[in-house]
Amino acid sequence: MKTSQQLIDEANAVVKQITPSDANALRGKDGVLFVDLRDIRELWRSGTIPEAMSAPRGMLEFWIDPACKYYRKDFDGITQIVLFCASAWRSALAARDLQEMGVQNVCHLEGGFTAWLNAGLDITPVKNPYLDKPT
């Protein structure tokens, strides 16, 4: 049996990782899509990278596949996908899976959202609709 760490290490051997600084330089560029793979409760708790799309880890492969009924047009015209999660574990596995699907323009954030926060880069809050109801 392989450990989860072995799977992550194997994925990182074949996928591109970019630093928070390099990722930040891509923000706002045409054709670049940041995809936050964390659970929505993580986004509510700590925010996300501005303009990032939230994609549950369990749906990513379905959302990116044009042949799937769950395909999301958010991926149309995208030339670079930057995946991230909290610690770069889920994003490593997801980037590997997308590459196996034939997506070549994918990378993931080295150190994940935690490294982004530690670098002091911009974040945007994500409101919890159950707690942040208008009065």
Secondary structure, DSSP 8 states (H G I E B T S, - for coil): ---HHHHHHHHHHHSEEE-HHHHHHHTT-TTEEEEE-S-HHHHHHH-B-TT-EE--TTTHHHHH-TTSTT--GGGTT-SEEEEE-SSSSHHHHHHHHHHHTT--SEEEETTHHHHHHHTT---B----TTT----
